[in-house]
Amino acid sequence: GEMEIEFEDHTMSLKAGEMCVVPKGVRHKPKAEYECKVMLIEPRGVINTGEVEGELTAENDVWI
């Protein structure tokens, strides 16, 4: 599939097989028009909603 990652100053388009490394602390928002499969790698303890906790915040108890 394809997806985009919106940053504060630009948008990056990614196609199947491509990757993007987002530096720590950089605000970003991934989005896709159609469902796509994503492999996300981040340190344990990172909150999926950034600094905001609410109903969209995922449990952070799975460690692979």
Contacts in CASP RR format, 6 or more apart in sequence:
PFRMAT RR
TARGET T0000
AUTHOR 0000-0000-0000
METHOD contacts of the structure
MODEL  1
GEMEIEFEDHTMSLKAGEMCVVPKGVRHKPKAEYECKVMLIEPRGVINTG
EVEGELTAENDVWI
1 15 0 8 1.000
1 16 0 8 1.000
1 32 0 8 1.000
1 34 0 8 1.000
1 36 0 8 1.000
1 37 0 8 1.000
2 13 0 8 1.000
2 14 0 8 1.000
2 15 0 8 1.000
2 16 0 8 1.000
2 32 0 8 1.000
2 33 0 8 1.000
2 34 0 8 1.000
2 36 0 8 1.000
3 13 0 8 1.000
3 14 0 8 1.000
3 30 0 8 1.000
3 31 0 8 1.000
3 32 0 8 1.000
3 36 0 8 1.000
3 38 0 8 1.000
4 11 0 8 1.000
4 12 0 8 1.000
4 13 0 8 1.000
4 14 0 8 1.000
4 30 0 8 1.000
4 31 0 8 1.000
4 32 0 8 1.000
5 11 0 8 1.000
5 12 0 8 1.000
5 14 0 8 1.000
5 20 0 8 1.000
5 22 0 8 1.000
5 28 0 8 1.000
5 29 0 8 1.000
5 30 0 8 1.000
5 31 0 8 1.000
6 28 0 8 1.000
6 29 0 8 1.000
6 30 0 8 1.000
6 31 0 8 1.000
7 26 0 8 1.000
7 27 0 8 1.000
7 28 0 8 1.000
8 27 0 8 1.000
12 20 0 8 1.000
14 20 0 8 1.000
16 36 0 8 1.000
22 28 0 8 1.000
30 38 0 8 1.000
44 60 0 8 1.000
44 63 0 8 1.000
45 60 0 8 1.000
46 60 0 8 1.000
47 53 0 8 1.000
47 57 0 8 1.000
47 60 0 8 1.000
48 56 0 8 1.000
48 57 0 8 1.000
48 58 0 8 1.000
48 60 0 8 1.000
49 56 0 8 1.000
49 57 0 8 1.000
49 58 0 8 1.000
END
